[in-house]
């Protein structure tokens, strides 16, 4: 759920810069342009789209998230928006999609190399599943997918645009389908984890000695200045509140650790160097406690939010004295 920043360290341990990855991606430019030139448009709008693609293909392949939204809003390459909104152009859109060759590149090594360079370890949408890239003797061992943030059905000219290809788990890619989301939920644009917090509906169940099942009531709470309908749409698209409601055992462990008196006295009475303290916290919590590390391990966002909610309960005086579990 962290922003995909550059430079980033690839699977091979080499730092990849934004320019380096874009340069690699532009190696497909000539092949795509050759295929687009073969198209035989009949309508004026089809001719305009073909002309815009051929004359601006290099730019199209590297449009950043903001520039992609400018196209969708009609501020740039207006022919693309016109075609996307015309239901009679389905056949020509399919021809464009085939010309860009996403399916062919998916089957070849092209997208595998991109995955290797990006090295996104955990799905940036759900933070629940690994998106690790691994191979042995040139055989791919992982089957993670690329989500098109902007639908390749409506906008096939973005089907090979670098910043429209989001490494994701199969659950999120299939769940999202053609759902449209605000730009704030594009991992190349912002940190998705800054848009909301996971929150339990009934945190009191976690410290009353009630043995709960794995099924818990959890929701996504928008952070200040974030539109609630946007977060609700994100939840609707990726079903996070439904998926995470099965993580009752994880939430229980987090609350139990935070409610432990020993936990508070331990961290308040020792003055470790910051690096050592973060490592010890990770050992105790079972995952990273710094938001910048959310992308390193599945469910880290959920654990961090449960930890924060448990702290909030105590700081707000909601947890009476004598109800410690330990």
Secondary structure, 3 states (H helix, E strand, C coil): CCCCCCCEECCCCCEECHHHHHHHHHHHHHHHHHHHHCCCCCCHHHHHHHHHHHHHHHHHHCCCHHHHHHHHCCCCCHHHHHHHCCHHHHHHHHHHHHHHCHHHHHHCCHHHHHHHHHCCCECCCCCCCECCCCEECCEECCCCEEEECCCCCCCHHHCCCHHHEEEECHHHHHHHCCCCCCHHHCCCCCCHHHCEEEEECCHHHHCCCCCCCCCCCEEEEECCCCCHHHHHHHHHHHCHHHHHCCCHHHHHHHHHHHHCHHHHHHHHHCCCCHHHHHHHHHHHHCCCCCHHHHHHCCCHHHHHHHHHHHHHHHHCCCCCCCCCCC
